[in-house]
Amino acid sequence: MTRTPTTSVDLQRLLDQRGNPDQPRFGAGAEIVCDGLVKIYKVADLEVVALQGLDLLVEPGELIAIVGASGSGKSTLLNILAGLDVPSAGRALVAGHDLLSMKERERTAYRRGVIGFVRQQTASNLLPYLSARENVELPMSLAGVRAGARRSRAEELLEQVGLARRAGHRPDRLSGGEQQRVAIAVALATGPRVLLADEPTGELDSVTAGEIFGLMRRASELYHVTVVIVTHDPQVADHVDRTVAIRDGRTASETLRRVEAGDDGEHRIISEEYAMLDRAGRLQLPREHIEALHLERRVRLLLEPTHVGVWPDGSDGPMPAPPSVPDEEDDA
């Protein structure tokens, strides 16, 4: 969380960021929509702002990673999307469900049927006294699925994660990577629309981590599920469609990946980073750009035909041309 003390004026400004109801709805057709999302916690006499008007769109079936430093707000965002926490203001929709207006019973049904969740701690995803198959069957049992269908679905999922032969083993007989594979199967058991993963490779070696990311890619493609991964693991960039960086409670940049054919006919993966422009026109410049140019407090902007120039205050960069003034003869 970003521990930023706020005054009552700051609080009211954040709570008022709800968008203009007369404007077209932001993110129509997206599976996940965060529009001016705000989350404020009260700590003693202070209001701590974890999310400060965050905007995010995730399309159906997309696989994205969310990265950011500790305290940036990424875990708060994941808890809100999972239905574990409630936003203070803004708009948050997941698979058509309004996360601000849901009652507790609706929230429970949402967590059971719409969302699949994989946690960082491998042991916390599974019940230690149940076998791998029984762990996968458990959420379906709670959802009222019949025994035959539960077993068939569990066997299918364990086959997909490469653990069909380990279905009868309890978690203490499985490696950390195998436990996370079972956890993915558990998360997919009830056919969720969205799979959320909180640091799913945090306790795994690099080789096993790559396999887990690959499984999530396969799950996205095979089951048409939207996948959101919160992680510090740099490997994730090689496995997702785009990486969203959060800084100070807002989306700061996105890195998009595409495949491009070279002159030699070989295909290469090209990654391009973009700064994010929110609906209010705010832009977060990368930290390294700010430090390299010693940008502080304010900058000068110059509108060009194809781009906007950003210049340090007091620099020798070009100044905007003054507005033209008609000649006296023209006035006559």
C-alpha positions in Angstrom: 0.0 0.0 0.0 1.1 3.6 -0.6 1.0 5.1 2.9 0.0 8.6 1.9 -1.7 10.8 4.5 -4.7 12.6 3.0 -6.6 15.6 4.1 -10.4 15.7 3.9 -10.1 17.7 0.7 -7.9 14.9 -0.8 -10.4 12.3 0.3 -13.3 14.0 -1.2 -11.5 14.5 -4.5 -10.7 10.8 -4.7 -14.3 9.8 -3.7 -15.7 12.1 -6.4 -13.7 10.2 -9.2 -16.7 8.2 -10.4 -16.9 9.4 -14.0 -19.5 11.3 -15.8 -22.7 9.2 -16.2 -23.5 11.1 -19.4 -20.4 9.8 -21.1 -20.1 6.5 -22.9 -19.4 3.6 -20.6 -15.7 3.0 -20.2 -14.5 -0.5 -21.2 -17.7 -1.9 -22.9 -17.1 -5.6 -23.7 -14.1 -6.0 -21.5 -13.9 -8.9 -19.0 -12.4 -6.7 -16.3 -13.0 -3.0 -16.0 -11.5 -0.7 -13.4 -12.5 2.9 -13.9 -11.1 5.5 -11.5 -10.8 2.9 -8.8 -10.0 4.1 -5.3 -9.2 2.2 -2.2 -8.7 4.1 1.1 -7.8 2.4 4.4 -8.1 4.1 7.8 -5.0 3.7 10.0 -5.4 5.4 13.3 -6.2 9.0 12.5 -4.8 8.8 8.9 -6.4 7.8 5.6 -4.0 5.6 3.7 -4.6 5.6 -0.1 -3.8 2.3 -1.7 -5.4 3.0 -5.1 -5.6 6.5 -6.4 -8.0 6.5 -9.4 -6.7 3.4 -11.2 -7.9 2.5 -14.7 -7.5 -1.0 -16.2 -9.1 -3.0 -19.0 -8.6 -6.7 -19.5 -10.2 -8.3 -22.6 -11.9 -11.8 -22.4 -9.4 -14.6 -22.6 -6.4 -12.2 -22.2 -3.4 -13.2 -20.1 -1.7 -10.3 -18.3 0.8 -9.7 -15.6 0.6 -6.9 -13.0 4.0 -5.8 -11.6 5.0 -3.1 -9.2 7.2 -2.3 -6.2 6.0 -3.3 -2.7 3.3 -0.8 -1.7 2.4 0.1 -5.2 -1.2 -1.2 -4.8 -1.1 -4.3 -6.9 -2.0 -6.7 -4.1 -4.9 -4.4 -3.1 -6.1 -4.5 -6.7 -6.0 -8.3 -6.8 -7.9 -8.6 -3.5 -10.6 -6.3 -4.9 -10.9 -8.3 -8.1 -11.1 -11.5 -6.1 -14.0 -10.1 -4.1 -12.0 -10.2 -0.8 -12.0 -6.4 -0.4 -14.4 -3.7 -1.4 -13.4 -0.5 -3.3 -14.0 2.9 -1.7 -15.0 4.5 -5.0 -14.8 4.3 -8.7 -16.1 1.4 -10.8 -14.9 -2.3 -10.8 -16.7 -4.8 -13.0 -15.6 -8.4 -13.5 -17.5 -10.6 -15.9 -20.4 -8.2 -15.6 -20.4 -8.3 -11.8 -20.4 -4.9 -10.1 -17.9 -5.3 -7.2 -19.1 -2.2 -5.4 -22.8 -3.1 -5.1 -22.6 -6.8 -4.4 -24.2 -8.1 -1.2 -22.3 -10.6 0.9 -24.2 -13.6 -0.4 -23.6 -12.5 -4.0 -19.9 -11.9 -3.1 -19.6 -15.5 -1.8 -21.2 -16.9 -5.0 -18.9 -14.7 -7.1 -15.8 -16.1 -5.3 -17.0 -19.6 -5.8 -18.2 -19.5 -9.4 -16.6 -16.6 -11.3 -13.1 -16.4 -9.8 -10.4 -19.0 -9.5 -7.5 -18.0 -7.1 -3.9 -19.3 -6.8 -1.9 -18.1 -3.8 1.8 -17.7 -3.4 2.2 -20.2 -0.5 1.9 -23.6 -2.1 0.6 -25.3 1.1 -2.2 -22.7 1.6 -3.9 -23.6 -1.7 -4.6 -27.2 -0.7 -6.0 -29.1 2.3 -3.3 -31.3 3.7 -5.5 -34.3 4.5 -7.0 -34.6 1.0 -5.4 -36.2 -2.0 -4.8 -34.1 -5.2 -8.0 -35.4 -6.7 -10.0 -34.7 -3.6 -8.7 -31.2 -3.4 -9.8 -30.6 -7.0 -13.2 -32.1 -6.3 -13.8 -30.0 -3.2 -14.9 -26.7 -4.8 -17.2 -28.6 -7.1 -18.7 -30.5 -4.1 -19.4 -27.1 -2.4 -21.1 -26.0 -5.7 -23.4 -29.0 -5.7 -21.8 -30.9 -8.6 -22.7 -34.6 -8.7 -20.0 -37.1 -7.6 -19.5 -38.7 -11.1 -19.1 -35.3 -12.8 -16.8 -34.1 -10.0 -14.4 -37.1 -10.5 -14.4 -36.8 -14.3 -13.6 -33.1 -14.2 -10.9 -33.6 -11.6 -9.2 -36.3 -13.6 -9.4 -34.1 -16.7 -7.8 -31.2 -15.0 -5.1 -33.2 -13.3 -4.3 -34.7 -16.7 -4.0 -31.2 -18.2 -1.5 -30.1 -15.5 0.5 -33.3 -15.9 -0.4 -35.0 -12.6 -2.8 -37.7 -13.6 -0.4 -40.3 -12.0 -0.2 -38.4 -8.8 -3.9 -37.9 -8.3 -4.0 -40.1 -5.1 -1.1 -38.3 -3.4 -1.6 -35.9 -0.5 0.2 -32.5 -0.7 3.1 -33.6 1.6 4.0 -36.2 -1.0 4.1 -33.6 -3.8 6.9 -31.1 -4.6 6.3 -27.4 -4.4 5.9 -27.2 -8.2 3.5 -30.2 -8.2 1.4 -28.5 -5.4 1.1 -25.4 -7.6 0.0 -27.5 -10.5 -2.8 -29.0 -8.3 -3.6 -25.5 -7.1 -4.2 -24.4 -10.7 -6.5 -27.4 -11.3 -8.4 -26.5 -8.1 -8.8 -22.9 -9.3 -10.2 -24.1 -12.6 -12.5 -26.7 -11.1 -15.7 -24.8 -11.3 -15.1 -23.3 -14.7 -14.3 -19.7 -13.6 -14.3 -16.8 -16.0 -11.2 -15.2 -14.4 -8.1 -16.9 -12.9 -6.2 -14.7 -10.4 -2.7 -15.6 -9.3 -0.8 -13.9 -6.4 2.9 -14.5 -6.8 2.3 -18.1 -7.9 6.1 -18.7 -8.5 7.4 -17.0 -5.4 8.5 -20.2 -3.7 9.7 -22.0 -6.9 13.0 -22.2 -8.8 13.3 -20.6 -12.2 12.7 -23.8 -14.2 9.6 -24.8 -12.3 8.4 -21.1 -12.4 8.6 -21.2 -16.2 6.5 -24.4 -16.3 3.8 -22.8 -14.0 3.6 -19.7 -16.3 3.3 -22.0 -19.3 0.5 -23.9 -17.6 -1.4 -20.7 -17.1 -1.0 -19.8 -20.7 -2.3 -23.2 -21.7 -5.3 -22.9 -19.3 -6.1 -19.5 -20.8 -6.1 -21.0 -24.3 -7.8 -24.3 -23.5 -10.5 -23.1 -21.2 -11.0 -19.5 -22.5 -10.3 -18.1 -19.1 -9.0 -14.6 -18.5 -5.8 -14.7 -16.4 -4.3 -12.0 -14.2 -1.0 -12.7 -12.5 0.6 -10.5 -9.8 4.3 -11.2 -9.6 7.8 -9.9 -9.2 9.2 -12.7 -11.4 10.9 -11.2 -14.5 10.2 -14.5 -16.4 6.5 -13.6 -16.6 7.1 -11.2 -19.5 7.9 -14.1 -21.8 4.6 -15.8 -21.1 1.9 -13.1 -21.1 0.2 -10.9 -23.7 1.1 -7.7 -21.8 2.6 -6.5 -18.5 0.9 -3.7 -16.6 3.1 -1.8 -14.1 1.4 0.0 -11.2 3.1 2.8 -9.3 1.6 4.9 -6.5 -1.8 3.3 -6.9 -2.2 4.0 -10.6 -1.4 2.1 -13.8 1.9 3.7 -14.9 2.9 1.7 -18.0 2.2 -1.3 -20.2 4.6 -3.5 -22.1 3.0 -5.2 -25.1 4.5 -8.2 -26.9 4.1 -9.1 -30.6 5.7 -11.5 -33.0 7.4 -9.9 -36.0 9.0 -11.6 -39.0 12.5 -10.4 -39.8 14.2 -10.0 -43.2 15.7 -13.5 -42.8 12.2 -15.0 -42.3 12.8 -15.7 -38.6 10.1 -14.7 -36.2 11.1 -12.6 -33.2 9.2 -11.4 -30.1 9.2 -7.6 -29.9 8.3 -5.9 -26.6 7.4 -2.3 -26.5 6.7 -0.2 -23.3 4.0 2.5 -23.3 3.3 5.0 -20.7 -0.4 5.0 -19.6 -2.7 8.0 -20.1 -5.7 7.8 -17.8 -9.1 9.2 -18.5 -8.3 12.5 -16.8 -5.2 13.0 -19.0 -2.7 12.2 -16.3 0.6 10.6 -17.5 3.2 8.9 -15.3 6.7 9.3 -16.8 9.1 6.4 -16.1 11.2 7.0 -13.0 14.5 6.6 -15.0 13.3 9.4 -17.4 12.5 11.7 -14.5 15.9 11.1 -12.9 17.9 11.4 -16.1 16.5 14.8 -16.9 16.1 16.0 -13.3 12.4 16.6 -13.7 10.9 18.2 -10.6 7.6 19.8 -9.7 6.7 21.1 -13.2 7.6 20.7 -16.8 7.0 22.6 -20.0 4.9 20.9 -22.8 5.1 21.7 -26.5 2.5 20.4 -28.8 3.9 19.2 -32.2 1.9 17.9 -35.2 2.6 14.3 -34.3 3.7 14.3 -30.6 4.0 16.2 -27.4 7.4 17.4 -26.1 8.2 17.4 -22.4 10.9 19.8 -21.3 12.4 20.5 -17.8 11.5 23.8 -16.3 14.2 26.3 -17.0 15.8 24.3 -19.8 17.0 25.6 -23.2 14.4 23.6 -25.1 12.2 25.2 -27.7 9.4 27.4 -26.4 5.9 27.3 -27.9 5.4 30.0 -30.6 3.4 33.0 -29.3 -0.1 33.4 -30.7 -0.2 35.4 -33.9 -1.4 39.0 -33.6 -3.1 40.6 -36.6 -1.3 43.6 -38.1 -2.8 47.0 -37.7 -3.3 47.2 -41.5 -5.3 43.9 -41.4 -7.5 45.4 -38.6 -8.1 48.4 -40.9 
